[in-house]
Amino acid sequence: MSHERLTKHRYFVDLGPLTLEENFESGERMTFTVVAGGGMVPDGYVETVAITAVEIRPDVFLTSWTEESGTNIVHLEDFERGVVHSRITLPDGTPLALTGTIKPLG
């Protein structure tokens, strides 16, 4: 499976109340920067996480990670259509479902 779409690429993710930049350093590591946290996370927050990324079909990836806070994230990133489906489980077990856009940066 090819991680070329991810490795050394940056994306802007707009999930409505939550916007962030994803910088995929490799197929196993990503740094995200919260542009607007929508009250869920502080604006400007930066964290580097270990990711698991599986290519479902060309230009569609299922990507997951756990943040330092204990929050678990699963993204279905459809680069062909520019759509991301995010499923978030907060440390207290609260689930969140957000859908938005994903666009390449520079």
C-alpha positions as CSV (number, residue, x, y, z in Angstrom):
1,M,0.0,0.0,0.0
2,S,1.3,3.4,-1.0
3,H,1.5,6.2,1.5
4,E,2.8,8.7,-1.1
5,R,-0.4,10.7,-0.8
6,L,0.4,11.2,2.9
7,T,4.2,11.3,3.3
8,K,5.7,14.8,3.3
9,H,2.4,16.4,2.5
10,R,0.3,19.1,4.4
11,Y,-3.4,19.5,4.4
12,F,-6.0,21.9,5.8
13,V,-8.9,20.1,7.4
14,D,-12.2,22.0,8.0
15,L,-14.6,20.2,10.2
16,G,-16.9,23.1,10.8
17,P,-16.2,24.2,14.4
18,L,-12.7,22.5,14.3
19,T,-10.1,23.4,11.7
20,L,-6.5,22.1,11.6
21,E,-3.5,21.6,9.5
22,E,-2.1,18.1,9.2
23,N,1.6,17.6,8.3
24,F,2.3,14.0,7.5
25,E,6.0,13.5,8.1
26,S,5.7,9.8,7.1
27,G,3.1,7.1,6.8
28,E,3.5,6.6,10.6
29,R,3.9,10.1,11.9
30,M,1.9,13.3,11.7
31,T,2.0,16.7,13.4
32,F,-1.3,18.6,13.6
33,T,-1.8,22.2,14.4
34,V,-5.2,23.4,15.6
35,V,-6.2,26.6,13.7
36,A,-9.6,26.9,15.4
37,G,-10.5,24.5,18.2
38,G,-14.2,25.3,18.4
39,G,-14.1,25.1,22.2
40,M,-12.8,21.5,22.0
41,V,-9.1,22.2,22.0
42,P,-7.1,25.4,22.3
43,D,-6.5,27.4,19.1
44,G,-2.8,27.0,18.1
45,Y,-2.4,23.7,19.9
46,V,0.3,21.5,18.2
47,E,0.9,17.8,18.8
48,T,2.9,15.1,17.0
49,V,1.3,11.7,17.0
50,A,2.0,8.2,15.8
51,I,-0.6,7.3,13.2
52,T,-1.9,4.1,11.6
53,A,-2.8,4.7,7.9
54,V,-4.4,2.2,5.6
55,E,-5.1,2.9,1.9
56,I,-8.7,1.8,1.3
57,R,-8.5,2.6,-2.5
58,P,-6.4,5.1,-4.4
59,D,-6.6,8.5,-2.7
60,V,-8.8,7.2,0.2
61,F,-7.1,6.5,3.6
62,L,-8.4,5.3,7.0
63,T,-6.1,7.1,9.5
64,S,-6.2,6.8,13.2
65,W,-4.3,8.1,16.2
66,T,-4.4,8.7,20.0
67,E,-3.6,12.1,21.4
68,E,-1.7,12.8,24.6
69,S,-5.1,13.7,26.2
70,G,-6.4,10.2,25.5
71,T,-8.7,11.4,22.7
72,N,-8.9,8.8,20.0
73,I,-9.4,10.0,16.4
74,V,-10.3,8.1,13.2
75,H,-10.4,9.9,9.9
76,L,-11.6,8.6,6.6
77,E,-9.7,10.9,4.2
78,D,-11.0,11.0,0.7
79,F,-8.4,13.1,-1.2
80,E,-10.1,12.5,-4.5
81,R,-13.3,14.2,-3.4
82,G,-11.7,16.5,-0.8
83,V,-13.9,15.1,2.0
84,V,-12.9,13.9,5.5
85,H,-15.1,12.0,7.9
86,S,-13.9,12.3,11.5
87,R,-14.9,10.1,14.4
88,I,-13.6,11.3,17.8
89,T,-13.9,9.6,21.1
90,L,-13.1,11.9,24.0
91,P,-11.3,10.6,27.1
92,D,-14.6,10.4,29.0
93,G,-16.0,8.2,26.2
94,T,-18.1,10.9,24.5
95,P,-18.3,10.3,20.8
96,L,-18.3,13.0,18.2
97,A,-18.9,12.7,14.5
98,L,-17.8,15.5,12.1
99,T,-17.6,15.7,8.4
100,G,-15.8,18.4,6.4
101,T,-13.2,19.1,3.8
102,I,-9.5,18.3,3.3
103,K,-7.4,20.4,0.9
104,P,-3.7,20.3,0.2
105,L,-1.5,23.1,1.4
106,G,1.4,24.5,-0.6
